[in-house]
Amino acid sequence: MDIDEYCRELEAYLCRKNDGHLIRIVGVSFERVCGWAAQGIPFKIACQGIDTYFVRYYAKGVRRRPVQIDFCEHDVLDAFDAWRRAVGVRLPGVEAASPSGAMYAFFRVAGLSDSMAFCRALVHEAKLGLAPGSAFGPEGEGFVRWCFAATDDRLDDGVARLAAFLASRSR
């Protein structure tokens, strides 16, 4: 999804959430949303942040003014941070830094000396495809790369598969 489509989809989502009130994303708001896209915030995660804002907004009672995208930024960024932390952090032996602007996480796996063999075994045994760090140069050895541009359910399933795979190899 390119940036223009990302903005159009968020406009349509806000329109539905605002009972049909069209909220255009232009000017500073467009730059803000472009920043979200550049950070790799998936559309679904942005929508979760917007939903969180709406829950708080309507908890105060009926509102008459439509919600602007700018009001939701804090909740969108919080949802993105929570989502990024959920990828890989729960796994023993996996060290992951939060990406600063991409939809990929680069993981160091404890004791990993051949990332290509590891990823091949991961595909064969766990049916999970991650990229070997060595594909990105010799300094990537010992790491694997995970693209987290997927649904929460797919990511949760992938984390569970990776955890089971790592557990089976540590026995």
C-alpha positions in Angstrom: 0.0 0.0 0.0 1.5 3.3 -1.0 1.3 6.5 1.1 -1.6 8.0 -0.9 -3.6 4.8 -0.6 -2.8 4.6 3.1 -4.2 8.1 3.6 -7.3 7.4 1.5 -7.9 4.2 3.5 -7.5 6.1 6.8 -9.9 8.8 5.5 -12.5 6.2 4.6 -12.0 4.5 8.0 -12.4 7.8 9.8 -15.5 8.6 7.7 -17.1 5.3 8.8 -16.1 5.9 12.4 -17.5 9.4 12.3 -20.9 8.3 11.0 -20.3 9.5 7.5 -18.6 12.8 8.2 -15.8 13.1 5.6 -12.5 14.0 7.3 -9.8 14.9 4.7 -6.2 14.2 5.5 -4.3 17.3 4.1 -1.5 19.6 5.1 0.0 18.9 8.5 -2.3 16.0 9.0 -1.1 14.5 5.7 2.5 14.9 6.8 1.7 13.2 10.1 0.1 10.2 8.4 3.0 10.0 5.9 5.2 9.8 8.9 3.2 6.9 10.2 3.5 5.1 6.9 7.3 5.9 6.8 7.7 4.4 10.3 6.0 1.2 9.0 2.8 1.5 11.0 0.5 -1.0 9.4 -3.0 0.2 8.4 -4.6 -2.2 10.8 -2.5 -0.9 13.7 -3.4 2.7 12.8 -7.1 1.7 12.9 -6.6 0.1 16.3 -5.2 3.4 17.6 -8.1 5.3 16.1 -10.5 2.8 17.7 -8.9 3.3 21.1 -9.3 7.1 20.8 -13.0 6.6 19.8 -13.6 4.5 22.9 -12.2 7.2 25.2 -13.9 9.9 23.3 -17.4 8.4 23.5 -16.9 7.3 27.1 -17.4 10.9 28.0 -20.9 10.9 26.5 -22.4 11.7 23.1 -20.2 14.0 21.0 -21.3 16.2 18.1 -18.0 17.0 16.4 -16.3 14.5 14.1 -12.9 13.2 15.2 -9.9 14.5 13.3 -7.0 12.2 12.6 -4.7 14.5 14.6 -6.6 13.7 17.8 -5.7 10.0 17.4 -1.9 10.3 17.0 -1.0 9.4 20.5 -3.2 6.3 20.5 -1.9 5.2 17.0 1.7 5.5 18.2 0.9 3.6 21.4 -0.8 0.8 19.5 2.3 0.6 17.2 4.7 0.5 20.1 2.7 -2.2 21.8 2.5 -4.2 18.6 6.3 -3.9 17.9 7.1 -5.0 21.4 4.8 -8.0 21.0 6.9 -9.3 18.1 9.7 -11.6 19.5 10.0 -10.1 22.9 8.2 -13.1 24.5 10.9 -15.6 23.2 13.8 -16.7 25.4 17.1 -16.6 23.5 15.8 -13.9 21.1 17.1 -10.4 21.3 15.2 -7.8 19.2 15.5 -4.1 18.9 12.5 -2.0 17.9 12.8 -0.9 14.3 13.1 2.8 13.8 11.1 3.1 10.6 10.6 -0.2 8.8 8.2 -3.1 8.7 11.0 -5.6 9.6 12.5 -6.7 12.8 16.1 -8.0 12.9 16.5 -10.6 15.6 19.7 -12.0 17.2 19.1 -15.6 18.1 21.3 -16.9 20.9 23.8 -19.5 19.8 23.0 -19.1 16.1 26.1 -19.5 13.8 24.4 -20.4 10.5 21.4 -18.3 9.8 20.7 -19.8 6.4 20.6 -23.4 7.8 18.4 -22.1 10.7 15.9 -20.4 8.4 15.8 -23.5 6.1 15.0 -25.7 9.1 12.5 -23.2 10.3 10.6 -23.3 7.0 10.8 -27.1 6.9 9.9 -27.9 10.5 7.8 -24.9 11.6 6.4 -23.7 8.3 7.6 -20.2 9.1 9.6 -18.2 6.6 12.1 -15.7 8.0 15.1 -14.2 6.1 18.6 -15.3 7.2 20.7 -12.4 8.4 23.6 -13.6 6.2 21.6 -12.6 3.2 22.2 -9.0 4.2 26.0 -9.4 4.5 28.5 -11.1 6.8 27.6 -8.8 9.7 24.0 -10.2 9.5 25.2 -13.7 10.5 23.5 -14.8 13.8 20.4 -12.8 13.0 17.1 -13.4 11.2 14.8 -10.8 9.7 11.0 -10.9 10.2 8.6 -8.8 8.2 5.8 -7.8 10.5 3.5 -6.4 7.9 0.8 -9.0 8.6 -2.3 -9.4 10.7 -2.0 -9.8 14.5 -3.4 -13.3 14.2 -0.7 -14.3 11.7 2.0 -12.6 13.8 0.8 -14.4 17.0 0.8 -17.7 15.1 4.3 -17.0 13.8 5.6 -16.1 17.3 4.1 -19.3 18.6 5.7 -21.4 15.8 9.1 -19.7 16.4 8.8 -20.3 20.2 8.0 -24.0 19.7 10.8 -24.4 17.2 13.3 -22.8 19.5 12.1 -24.9 22.4 12.5 -28.1 20.4 16.0 -27.2 19.4 17.1 -26.4 23.0 16.2 -29.9 24.3 
